[in-house]
Amino acid sequence: MLKIGIFGATGYTGAELVRILVRHSRIKISYLSSNQHVGKRFSDVFPAYSNILDIPCSEITTNVDIDVAFTALPHQEAYKVVKPLLDAGIKVIDLSADFRLKDYERYRSWYGEHPYFSLTEQAVYGLPELFRNQIKETKLVANPGCYPTSAILALYPLLKESVINNETIFIDSKSGVTGAGRGLSLKTHFCEVYGGFKAYNVTKHRHQPEIEEVLSSSGKNVTVLFTPHLLPIKRGILTTTYSKMKELVSEEDIFNIYRAYYGDEKFVRLFKDELPTIESVVGSNYCDIGFKIDIRTKTLVTISVIDNLTKGASGQAVQNMNIMCGFPEEEALFLPPIFP
């Protein structure tokens, strides 16, 4: 049984990791870090976990007896612990942005300096449906961002098969407020969010370069215009993309392309006649994808939905761990969506 550590265990993604991993039959949670709650039991911080996970939270230290680490820390904090963990032979799934980008100047312009950027050479972008074979062989997974997960899964097959123009892609995403993290902020205060709906970080969201870089691995030099929005809900993302088609093909042809890429995937569900909705994925590790073609403008419109904390973060991280460690990929992850 592998020993697991979670760095940043009391944030939203850390707590979601716990929710999933306590169901896992092949691991034991052995270490939790939370600088805000040192000495408190996890179940003291989250009473819902009483008699489920009662181990104490510790200060951050890399001198730990674990086999696999999840680093659910902010960017430019994560790399400080990832380096010594790797040096100690510990496998790492990093949920920050510190190892997602392969171009240093791109990282520096969006996030700042990175003294351990050379580690990105061994990091694998942790989108299992596209990079499963590489994930199997690595000791460092860069877990994708939530918005990129929803957009890349919808667009990658279309780009790879040269269905859409790679320079005229518009991505419109809407997320619940947990995507902003658990830290206190006026922008995510209940009274500021409830009953409202707004765009933010227009033309300057940090996930845009991540989306472009990963989509460009399709063999096309991809440029996107990405606009995120904040929904007055707790969790979930709905992403709509608009792409010009190189030539008109039928919806049946598009569906067959998606089926060729994702037909055997356990956590991608394809919609043919209806369009997916956020409530169909909340609390689950599923990404649901649907689409429509506007013949008049030769525009292909895709709709993809995920839970930003699960398939958009912690569920995908566990999926990556399962692949890295040779476990069944679905272990602990067949979580039916919460309804209502």
C-alpha positions, -999 to +999 in steps of 0.1 A: +000+000+000+015+033-011+019+062+013+005+095+001+012+131+011-009+161+002+008+195+004-019+222+009-045+198+021-070+223+034-076+243+002-104+234-021-083+211-043-066+196-012-099+188+004-112+173-029-081+151-030-090+138+004-126+132-006-114+110-034-084+093-018-102+081+013-120+057-011-088+044-027-081+008-018-044+008-027-031+039-008-029+054+026-029+091+033+001+095+056+009+132+055-011+164+052+003+199+052-015+231+061+004+261+075-028+277+087-039+247+107-007+231+121-015+206+148-052+204+141-067+172+129-081+173+094-115+164+108-112+195+131-108+217+101-135+198+081-159+182+106-175+162+078-144+140+080-149+130+116-141+093+119-131+093+083-097+111+083-085+123+117-047+126+111-031+160+121-021+187+097+016+196+097+039+223+086+053+220+051+084+197+051+099+176+024+115+153+049+085+129+048+081+091+045+058+089+014+058+074-020+036+099-039+031+136-033+003+158-044+014+195-043-018+216-042+001+248-036+001+282-054+024+287-084+059+297-073+054+280-040+050+245-055+084+243-071+101+249-038+089+215-025+087+197-059+125+198-064+135+182-030+106+156-033+119+145-067+154+144-054+142+120-026+127+097-052+091+106-046+066+107-074+049+141-077+016+153-092+018+191-091-015+210-093+001+244-097+011+260-130+048+257-122+056+228-146+028+231-173+046+254-197+077+243-217+088+277-228+106+297-201+100+331-215+063+323-217+063+311-181+083+341-169+060+367-186+029+352-170+041+340-136+076+352-129+111+337-124+115+299-119+148+286-105+139+250-112+124+254-147+148+227-161+125+202-143+099+209-169+120+188-193+109+157-174+074+169-165+045+154-185+013+174-190-013+154-171-042+151-195-046+113-196-068+111-226-040+126-247-007+118-230-014+085-211+017+067-224+041+095-213+024+098-179+031+061-173+068+067-175+073+100-156+079+109-120+065+144-124+031+152-137+020+188-143-017+186-136-036+207-161-056+238-152-094+236-151-102+258-180-076+242-202-089+207-194-124+217-207-111+235-238-083+212-248-104+180-247-130+196-269-106+211-295-076+188-297-092+161-320-106+187-343-072+203-347-053+170-351-077+160-378-075+194-395-112+201-393-109+236-380-087+267-386-060+269-360-059+307-359-095+317-354-106+299-322-127+316-296-131+301-262-158+313-238-156+297-204-178+300-173-167+287-139-180+284-104-163+305-077-143+276-062-120+280-092-106+311-074-094+290-044-104+291-007-086+322+003-107+352+013-113+377-015-139+404-020-143+393-056-156+359-044-175+372-014-211+359-014-227+393-017-204+402-046-211+370-066-247+359-058-271+370-085-243+383-107-224+372-138-193+388-151-162+383-173-128+388-158-091+388-169-103+394-205-074+388-229-049+383-200-059+351-182-029+328-174-046+298-188-045+312-224-008+304-230-013+269-215-042+262-238-023+274-268+009+255-260-009+222-255-031+225-285-001+234-306+012+199-298-014+187-323+011+198-349-007+231-356+005+265-344-026+275-324-038+309-314-069+313-293-089+342-278-100+331-243-125+348-221-134+334-187-165+343-167-176+339-131-208+321-124-227+325-091-224+287-083-199+268-062-184+244-087-185+235-124-172+248-157-190+252-190-168+260-220-181+270-254-156+272-283-162+287-317-140+276-346-141+282-384-142+249-403-118+244-432-146+228-451-181+217-442-185+182-429-214+165-414-222+163-377-219+125-380-184+130-393-175+152-363-190+127-339-170+099-354-138+119-349-146+124-312-155+087-309-122+077-324-103+097-298-125+092-268-148+063-274-129+040-251-122+067-224-138+061-190-141+098-181-151+115-214-188+112-224-199+122-259-233+139-265-248+134-300-282+149-300-283+170-268-258+194-253-241+187-219-249+207-187-229+215-156-253+198-133-246+165-151-209+164-139-208+181-105-189+160-080-176+136-108-145+131-128-164+133-161-159+156-190-190+158-212-186+170-248-213+180-273-213+202-305-233+219-332-224+231-367-236+264-380-237+258-417-244+295-426-211+307-411-191+274-413-186+275-376-182+245-353-195+252-318-184+228-290-198+226-255-178+209-228-185+206-191-164+195-161-164+199-123-135+223-119-124+207-086-126+171-099-118+165-136-104+201-136-080+194-107-081+167-080-099+139-098-076+143-127-046+143-103-057+110-089-063+096-124-027+106-131-015+089-100-033+057-109-016+057-143+019+065-128+016+037-102+000+010-124-033+011-106-066+007-125-072+042-139-107+044-125-098+034-089-116+057-065-129+078-093-162+063-103-181+091-084-216+096-098-225+132-103-243+148-074-280+153-082-299+175-074 
